[in-house]
Amino acid sequence: MAKSSNKEMNQLSKEALQTALIELLIEQDLDAISITQLSEKAGVSRMTYYRNYDSITELFYDTLDVLFKEIIYLGQQTLLDGNWHEFWLALYTFCYSNQRVVRIMLNTSQNTLVLDYLNQAFAYISDDPFHRYRSLAYIGVTYNLLVEWARNDFDVLPEEIAELCSQIINPDQNATVPDKYRFTN
């Protein structure tokens, strides 16, 4: 029972730190946030922070993990079915519904961390060079559209951004790609 309680407390501490980070990012850039500020805002001790994270960047990535797990959960079946348009729609609808957090995470001081996170999480999962380059291209398009969309206060509907992604990145148009390099789910 104590292990379960410790695990639950640890999870609650992480969630408090993630929420505090997002709130602090409204006011200042990531590199200006101190561990003391973060701990106080989260209502946890510095020791609790250090028990969970080695750096504020690690906490930032952990916060991105939570967001992307939700996005992937919403769009996973569409990916498994190969329906990229529906995946783009799920992704951009999520971002549109969570504009405040998306804007905060894409603030200019940390937006390269978001791109780095995406590349590490999705582009380097295969040793196949074609898969890696293709994934980097998808990530680049998705990331740049998202940054520009957020910069312009989400000025078009998610359906329009999803359609644009579908037009730019259509995985079914690979007739010249050798079979061994075809992306399969």
DORO-279833 format. One record per atom (N, C-alpha, C): y, x, z. Coordinates in steps of 0.001 Angstrom, whole numbers, plus 500000, padded with zeros to 6 digits. Atoms other than C-alpha are relative to their C-alpha. Example, Ala and Ser with C-alpha at 12.3 -4.5 7.8 and 13.67 -1.06 7.14 Angstrom:
BEGIN
498810500890500000
495500512300507800
501200500900500000
498810499180499940
498940513670507140
501090499230500730
REM end
This chain:
BEGIN
498809500820500000
500000500000500000
501252500862500000
498831499130499930
502434502848500812
500298500620498641
499789499427501331
501900504419497373
500682498999499084
499398501045500820
502743501132495689
501459499798500392
498640500179499506
505824500760497864
500890501160499566
499240498831500458
506958504326497063
500276499931498510
499837500114501452
506412503717493372
501064498951499666
499004501059500222
508435500503493526
501397500476500376
498702499471499574
511243502215495459
500517501025498995
499623499005501001
511244505061492950
500522499312498735
499572500742501187
511517502573490076
501353499336500236
498714500621499665
514349500707491814
501120501039500030
499008498920499979
516167504009492384
500376500420498586
499730499635501394
515814504921488715
500865498940499316
499220501084500602
517126501526487647
501440500008500520
498649499931499423
520085501862490029
500781501168499388
499347498844500606
520865505321488627
500360499734498536
499718500325501400
520618504060485032
501190499051499894
498891500952499997
522935501151485777
501301500703500377
498811499255499590
525375503461487572
500497500895498870
499603499143501120
525345505835484612
500748499192498951
499335500839501006
526226503055482184
501388499594500477
498695500397499460
529030501866484462
500983501169499998
499120498832499994
530435505389484828
500403500413498585
499680499647501384
530267505927481061
501117499133499422
498871500840500421
532781503092480681
501307500740500275
498785499353499521
535323505212482537
500171501436499532
499897498573500322
534484508762481498
498825500464499140
501041499415500835
532437510988479228
498842500504500861
501206499571499307
528923512026480173
500192501342500697
499863498665499414
529860515656480761
500990500053501160
499053500047498880
532553514600483275
499410499319501237
500620500721498879
530171512631485496
499298500989500918
500663499125499022
529109514383488679
498819499265500628
501169500569499332
525865513845490514
500440499235501250
499476500704498827
527850512871493595
500522498623499597
499491501295500481
529690510138491649
498851499062499663
501140500787500460
526451508938490125
499198499454501183
500766500410498827
524589508836493444
500745498938500801
499203500970499244
527429507022495208
500041498657499285
499925501242500783
527766504458492399
498656499261500051
501332500607499983
523991503859492445
499577499581501410
500372500320498627
523878503642496227
498734500718500451
501162499192499621
521245506368496506
500482501384500421
499640498642499576
521238509844498012
499889500967498820
500135498938501018
521645513009495971
498537500447499912
501415499611499983
518091513861497037
499172499032499141
500698500992500833
516883510620495439
500251500289498533
499690499639501393
518683511595492249
499122501179499568
500746498791500367
517069515053492230
498487499793500018
501427500311499992
513661513587493013
499586499362498671
500301500710501240
513896511609489771
500449500719498732
499426499398501213
515975513733487394
500414501448500226
499558498606499956
516678517371486602
501443500154499519
498633499914500534
519940516641484798
500500498599499649
499419501278500406
522319513860483867
499567499674498564
500497500231501365
521193514316480252
498607499377500050
501333500592499855
517623513553481358
500110498527500401
499754501383499611
518909510387483050
500493499193498798
499501500663501210
520782509507479835
498838499668499070
501167500232500861
517561509908477822
499080498929500590
500833501001499352
515639507844480368
500605498603499804
499305501266500236
518254505103479996
499794499550498552
500291500327501401
517822505265476210
498555499533499843
501412500417500049
514043505012476725
499854498520500331
500075501405499595
514499501696478499
500485499099498866
499464500807501103
516644500349475660
499053499983498807
500849499941501183
514348501562472910
498627499384500227
501265500692499726
511217500290474630
500163498502499778
499743501419500223
512783496853474571
500136499701498509
499837500186501449
513785497222470914
498647500071499298
501317499841500630
510337498476469910
499100498828500363
500797501151499597
508690495712471921
500358498786499145
499567501151500798
510769493123470053
499574500125498537
500280499824501421
510038494660466653
498658500596499666
501242499286500274
506594496187467047
499064499263499039
500914500720500887
504648493425465334
500493500055498557
499465499927501364
506979493495462346
499725501373499401
500335498663500494
506418497251462066
498523500087499647
501437499974500269
502653496825462329
499662499223498736
500210500800501205
502857494178459605
500660500612498769
499301499370501112
504981496496457456
501219499223499537
498839500812500363
507862494020457464
501261500663500544
498863499214499547
510743496450457715
501266499162500124
498786500816499901
513430493841457064
500053499282501343
500034500686498704
512324491894460139
500199500980501156
499744498989498971
512285495120462157
501487500306500081
498554499721499995
515848495932461086
500742498832500650
499343501184499436
516834492380461967
499844499972501522
500221499970498544
515258492673465448
500858501090500650
499214498887499476
516949496044466008
501481499652500075
498561500263500035
520419494973464929
500382498739500775
499735501176499160
520172491579466645
500053500423501464
499979499476498633
519316493386469881
501324500721500271
498755499240499821
522284495738469417
501211499074500038
498899500967500034
524591492835468581
500072499230501316
500060500739498731
523448490979471707
500353500881501196
499728499050498923
523977494117473805
501126500959499607
498905499189500533
527235495336472262
500626500931501037
499331499199498971
528728496568475514
499227501291500272
500822498828499691
525836498900476346
499886500909498775
500115499202501223
525438500030472725
501280500802499785
498713499310500154
529141500877472518
500118501158500991
499925498963498963
528938502831475783
499103501181499642
500957498932500307
525853504786474711
500393500786498748
499594499326501230
527411505603471339
501408500573500072
498697499377499826
530702506839472778
499944501397499391
500005498748500760
531722509919470811
499516501211500780
500415498801499267
531025512370473643
498489500113500141
501448499909499840
527349511454473877
499219499475498804
500768500589501088
526480509952470508
499069500991499320
500956499044500572
524893513191469311
498742500078500855
501193500073499157
522561512893472294
499104498837499571
500776501145500489
521515509500470944
499240500408498738
500664499549501223
520763511038467544
498875500980500336
501038499055499586
518857513890469200
498809499267500604
501056500807499389
516890511369471263
499152499324498922
500720500709501065
515984509338468165
499138500960499186
500769499017500766
514912512431466255
498777500462500774
501129499536499186
512733513662469117
498957498903500193
500926501098499708
511230510237469777
499230499532498775
500606500646501162
510495509169466220
499712500919498816
500181499178501199
510715512023463706
498931501062500161
500904498872499807
508513514663465253
498652499587500570
501283500484499495
505450512548465988
498848500344499056
501021499649500975
503604513891462965
500211501438499544
499908498656500555
502812517352461665
500211499966498492
499842500171501436
503044515983458137
501485500136499636
498578499782500318
506301517337456650
500644498807499303
499409501143500699
506827514350454348
500321498885500985
499774501032498994
506466511923457257
501216500355500860
498882499552499168
508895513990459343
501331499835499260
498750500104500762
511547514177456591
500368498540499731
499754501418500251
511174510531455766
500513499315501267
499554500564498729
511496509586459440
501428500420500312
498623499526499774
514623511741459741
500989499243499125
499118500763500888
516103509932456738
500211498586500526
499883501352499438
515364506509458243
500893500007501237
499211499895498778
516811507612461571
501467500232499664
498618499700500389
519917509028459900
500735498776499495
499380501216500529
520631505836457993
500238498997501128
499897500975498915
519947503613461001
501080500405500993
499031499489499026
521974505776463372
501433499892499470
498645500023500549
524985506122461072
500520498587499792
499571501398500126
525074502408460296
500350499423501367
499758500520498653
524859501620464009
501307500546500584
498761499396499494
527634504068464940
501216499375499322
498857500576500735
529932502733462229
500195498527500355
499943501415499643
529103499126463084
500630499823501379
499423500060498650
529894499713466771
501473500400499970
498609499534500116
533073501609465848
500905498896499448
499237501093500610
534166498543463866
499773498676500730
500148501176499144
533479496129466738
499005498977499467
501087500869500467
530302494736465174
500576498905499094
499212500877500864
532382493231462383
499198499191498979
500853500815500869
529448491878460365
498784499554500810
501159500555499290
526399489900461394
498781500918499904
501218499185500037
523072491560462255
499194499788498716
500743500291501231
521510489834459235
500527500826498824
499404499227501086
523946491648456937
499651501481500118
500367498592499794
523241495063458471
498507500195499709
501442499922500275
519485494384458322
499739499988498498
500152500061501463
519787493471454650
500435501317499361
499535498714500515
521767496649453985
498939501077500222
501079499039499726
519052498723455683
498827499785499047
501116500304500898
516417496961453614
500280500478498586
499636499546501348
518304497788450436
500016501523499892
499922498539500013
518843501428451388
498627500624500207
501307499452499641
515432502071452903
498943498950499715
501074500925500315
512630500245451204
498715500803499906
501203499179499975
509341501885452208
498993499666498906
500958500381501036
507521500025449447
500312500637498646
499624499405501282
509341501898446679
499683501493499994
500427498601499925
507321505109446848
499015500352498886
500982499837501068
505521505075443519
499754501463499649
500174498601500390
506095508807442958
499501500885501146
500442499215498849
504910509909446403
498473500099499984
501457499859499957
501382511353446529
499403499196501156
500662500828498982
498930509191448491
499917500687501357
500153499323498717
498417511851451152
501292500015500800
498721500032499298
502126511594451993
500540498600500233
499527501371499788
502428507828452009
499996499671501480
499871500426498607
503603506421455312
499174498748500187
500801501185499701
501039504047456722
500105499717501472
499896500411498585
501092502089459952
498710500207500712
REM end
